[in-house]
């Protein structure tokens, strides 16, 4: 790209909800470094449509709508709609695979724009150093990583009260905090004057179904994640969000909501949600009761809850 500043940037992303939220964060950092050109994010996750409405990105497109799967097919199969779409950008940042992967070479062959191909997976060095995955991405794009550049200065709308959403699930069982600990946390929050609700989605319903719903309803109301966009909007309007290392927790952070991100097996140094309003917590250990864990977690970040 040299010293030329891009005027229209396209980013391509095929990952799940949490990675997509972090990519929106990275897109904002990259855009600011390059003089704030508009960024269009073409992704698999519908989160990008919510991100556009919130003013976090300039454009949002679903990968299927532009025929992006043809990037994985032989060279003679490029549809006109894909070529025409790519023609509108002078810089493409692809998270579809690393620089040496076939999909990246294919993209360079058919796109007139300069292409930066970024492997979205953490490298061994990233894991060893415990650096955040977005730092790896920014460096791959030639941008000095500086998380403070994104000041989360967009307008938020909250109820002005003490509503809290708790998401007990995650894509992996090993990432889920023990349910009895979250139940105790919800009880403690209610005793401190908060109005808690559970939010669950397809992963939880597929894995645990109505048994989970009936158990949760004994503690607090349950709301359903009917769609990613609806869940993102609901999350962005709450006063406090508590969740595991899962996609919706990253969305809450992206929306600037006060967030408690509870980590178990994964390394928060690499995968934590990015926002000055996020506190990272660990699963309860065997040396303390779930009541002690809940009290200490709240005291660590939200002392005002008890005032």
C-alpha positions in Angstrom: 0.0 0.0 0.0 3.0 2.3 0.5 2.3 5.8 1.8 -1.0 6.1 -0.1 -4.0 6.3 2.2 -7.0 4.1 1.2 -10.3 5.8 0.4 -12.6 2.8 0.6 -11.7 -0.3 2.7 -13.3 -3.7 2.6 -12.8 -6.3 5.3 -13.8 -9.9 4.8 -14.5 -12.1 7.8 -16.0 -15.6 8.0 -15.7 -16.3 11.7 -18.3 -16.6 14.5 -19.9 -13.9 16.7 -17.0 -13.2 19.1 -14.3 -13.0 16.5 -16.6 -10.8 14.4 -17.0 -8.3 17.3 -13.2 -8.2 17.8 -12.8 -7.6 14.0 -15.1 -4.6 14.3 -12.8 -3.3 17.0 -9.8 -3.9 14.8 -11.5 -2.2 11.9 -12.0 0.9 13.9 -8.4 1.0 14.9 -7.1 0.4 11.4 -9.4 3.0 9.9 -8.2 5.7 12.4 -4.6 4.8 11.6 -5.3 5.2 7.9 -7.1 8.6 8.2 -10.6 7.4 8.8 -11.6 6.0 5.4 -15.0 4.3 5.4 -14.9 0.6 6.2 -17.3 -2.0 4.9 -17.3 -5.3 6.7 -18.5 -8.4 4.7 -19.0 -11.2 7.2 -20.8 -14.4 7.9 -22.2 -13.0 11.2 -25.3 -10.8 11.1 -23.6 -8.8 13.8 -22.2 -6.5 11.1 -25.7 -5.2 10.3 -26.0 -4.1 14.0 -22.5 -2.6 14.0 -23.4 -0.5 10.9 -26.6 0.8 12.6 -24.6 1.7 15.7 -22.2 3.7 13.5 -19.2 1.4 14.2 -18.6 0.6 10.5 -19.7 2.4 7.4 -21.1 -0.6 5.5 -22.2 -4.2 6.2 -22.6 -7.0 3.8 -23.3 -10.7 4.2 -20.6 -12.9 2.5 -23.3 -15.1 0.9 -24.9 -12.0 -0.7 -21.7 -11.3 -2.7 -20.9 -14.9 -3.6 -17.7 -14.9 -1.5 -17.7 -18.7 -1.5 -16.4 -18.5 -5.1 -13.1 -17.4 -3.7 -12.5 -21.0 -2.7 -13.4 -22.3 -6.2 -11.4 -22.5 -9.5 -10.4 -19.3 -11.3 -13.0 -19.6 -14.1 -16.0 -19.4 -11.7 -15.9 -15.8 -10.5 -19.4 -14.4 -10.7 -19.9 -10.9 -12.0 -21.6 -9.7 -8.7 -18.4 -10.6 -6.8 -16.1 -8.9 -9.2 -18.2 -5.8 -9.4 -18.4 -5.6 -5.6 -14.6 -5.9 -5.2 -14.1 -3.2 -7.8 -15.5 -0.6 -5.4 -12.5 -0.7 -3.0 -8.9 0.3 -3.1 -7.9 -1.8 0.0 -9.1 -5.2 1.0 -8.2 -6.7 4.4 -9.1 -10.4 4.4 -9.5 -12.5 7.5 -10.3 -15.5 5.3 -6.8 -17.0 5.7 -3.1 -16.2 5.9 -1.1 -14.7 3.1 0.0 -18.0 1.7 -3.4 -19.7 1.7 -5.1 -20.5 -1.6 -8.1 -18.2 -0.8 -5.7 -15.3 -0.3 -4.0 -15.9 -3.6 -7.3 -16.2 -5.3 -8.4 -12.9 -3.9 -5.3 -11.2 -5.1 -5.8 -12.6 -8.6 -9.4 -11.2 -9.0 -9.4 -8.0 -6.9 -8.0 -4.8 -8.4 -7.4 -3.4 -4.9 -4.3 -3.9 -2.7 -5.0 -7.0 -0.5 -3.8 -7.6 3.1 -4.4 -11.2 4.1 -4.5 -11.9 7.8 -4.6 -15.3 9.5 -7.3 -14.9 12.2 -5.9 -17.7 14.3 -3.5 -16.8 17.1 0.2 -17.6 16.4 2.4 -19.6 18.7 4.1 -16.3 19.6 0.8 -14.6 20.4 -0.1 -17.5 22.8 3.4 -17.6 24.3 3.5 -13.9 24.9 -0.1 -13.7 26.1 -0.7 -10.7 23.8 -4.2 -9.9 22.6 -5.3 -11.4 19.2 -6.2 -8.0 17.8 -2.6 -6.9 18.4 -1.5 -9.7 16.1 -4.1 -8.6 13.5 -3.1 -4.9 13.6 0.6 -5.7 13.2 -0.2 -7.9 10.2 -2.0 -4.9 8.7 1.0 -2.7 9.4 -0.8 -0.8 12.2 0.9 -0.2 15.5 -1.4 -1.8 18.1 -2.8 0.7 20.5 -6.0 -0.5 22.2 -6.6 3.0 23.6 -7.2 4.5 20.2 -10.7 3.1 20.2 -12.4 5.3 22.8 -15.9 3.8 22.5 -17.2 7.3 22.0 -20.5 6.4 20.3 -23.8 7.1 22.0 -25.2 4.4 24.3 -28.8 4.2 25.4 -29.5 2.5 28.7 -32.5 2.3 31.0 -30.7 4.4 33.6 -31.5 1.7 36.1 -30.0 -1.5 37.5 -30.9 -4.1 34.8 -28.5 -6.9 34.4 -28.3 -9.6 31.7 -26.5 -12.9 32.5 -25.6 -15.3 29.7 -24.8 -18.7 31.2 -23.7 -20.4 27.9 -20.8 -20.5 25.4 -19.9 -22.4 22.3 -17.8 -24.8 24.4 -18.9 -26.5 27.6 -15.4 -26.0 29.1 -15.9 -22.2 28.7 -19.1 -22.3 30.8 -18.8 -21.2 34.4 -20.5 -23.7 36.8 -24.2 -22.9 36.7 -24.6 -23.0 40.5 -22.0 -20.2 40.8 -24.0 -18.0 38.3 -27.2 -18.8 40.1 -25.6 -17.6 43.4 -24.3 -14.5 41.6 -27.9 -13.7 40.3 -29.3 -14.1 43.8 -26.6 -11.8 45.2 -27.3 -9.2 42.5 -31.0 -9.2 43.3 -30.2 -8.8 47.0 -28.1 -5.8 46.1 -30.9 -4.1 44.2 -30.4 -5.2 40.6 -33.0 -6.6 38.3 -31.5 -9.7 36.7 -32.6 -11.7 33.7 -31.0 -14.7 32.0 -30.4 -14.6 28.2 -30.0 -17.8 26.3 -29.5 -18.7 22.7 -29.5 -21.7 20.3 -26.3 -23.2 21.8 -27.9 -23.5 25.2 -31.2 -24.7 23.9 -29.6 -27.4 21.7 -27.4 -28.6 24.5 -29.7 -28.4 27.5 -33.1 -27.5 26.3 -36.2 -27.1 28.5 -34.4 -28.6 31.5 -32.1 -25.6 31.6 -34.9 -23.1 31.1 -37.0 -24.5 33.9 -34.0 -24.4 36.2 -33.1 -20.8 35.3 -36.7 -19.6 35.7 -36.5 -20.6 39.3 -34.0 -17.8 39.8 -34.8 -15.0 37.3 -36.8 -14.4 34.1 -35.4 -16.0 30.9 -35.2 -14.1 27.6 -34.4 -15.8 24.3 -31.8 -14.8 21.7 -34.2 -14.9 18.8 -31.5 -13.4 16.4 -28.0 -12.1 16.8 -29.1 -8.6 15.9 -31.9 -8.6 18.4 -29.6 -10.0 21.1 -27.0 -7.4 20.4 -29.5 -4.6 20.6 -30.9 -5.9 23.9 -27.4 -6.4 25.3 -26.4 -2.8 24.3 -29.3 -1.4 26.3 -28.7 -3.2 29.6 -26.9 -1.6 32.6 -24.6 -4.6 33.4 -23.8 -7.7 31.4 -22.2 -10.9 32.8 -21.2 -13.8 30.6 -18.6 -16.4 29.8 -15.9 -16.3 27.1 -18.6 -16.2 24.4 -19.7 -14.1 21.5 -22.4 -12.1 23.2 -19.9 -11.0 25.9 -17.7 -9.5 23.2 -20.8 -7.7 21.8 -21.6 -6.2 25.2 -18.0 -4.9 25.4 -18.2 -3.5 21.9 -21.4 -1.6 22.9 -19.6 0.0 25.9 -21.7 -1.8 28.5 -20.3 -2.5 31.9 -19.3 -6.1 31.5 -18.0 -9.0 33.6 -16.3 -11.6 31.4 -15.8 -14.9 33.2 -12.9 -17.0 31.8 -12.2 -20.7 32.4 -10.1 -22.7 30.0 -9.1 -19.9 27.5 -6.5 -17.2 28.1 -8.1 -13.8 28.7 -4.8 -12.1 27.8 -5.4 -13.3 24.2 -9.2 -13.4 23.9 -10.6 -10.9 26.4 -13.4 -8.5 25.3 -11.9 -5.1 24.6 -13.4 -2.1 26.4 -12.4 0.0 29.4 -15.7 -1.1 30.9 -14.8 -4.8 31.0 -13.6 -6.7 34.1 -12.2 -10.2 33.6 -13.0 -12.8 36.3 -12.1 -16.4 36.8 -14.3 -19.4 37.5 -14.7 -20.1 41.3 -11.9 -22.4 42.7 -12.4 -25.2 45.1 -11.1 -23.2 48.1 -14.1 -20.9 48.5 -17.9 -21.2 48.4 -19.9 -19.9 45.4 -21.3 -17.3 47.8 -17.8 -16.0 48.6 -17.0 -16.1 44.9 -20.1 -14.0 44.0 -19.4 -11.5 46.8 -15.8 -11.1 45.9 -16.5 -10.7 42.2 -19.0 -7.9 42.8 -16.8 -6.2 45.3 -13.9 -6.2 42.9 -15.6 -4.2 40.2 -18.9 -3.0 41.4 -18.6 -1.8 44.9 -21.3 0.7 44.3 -23.8 -2.2 44.1 -23.6 -2.5 47.9 -23.9 1.2 48.7 
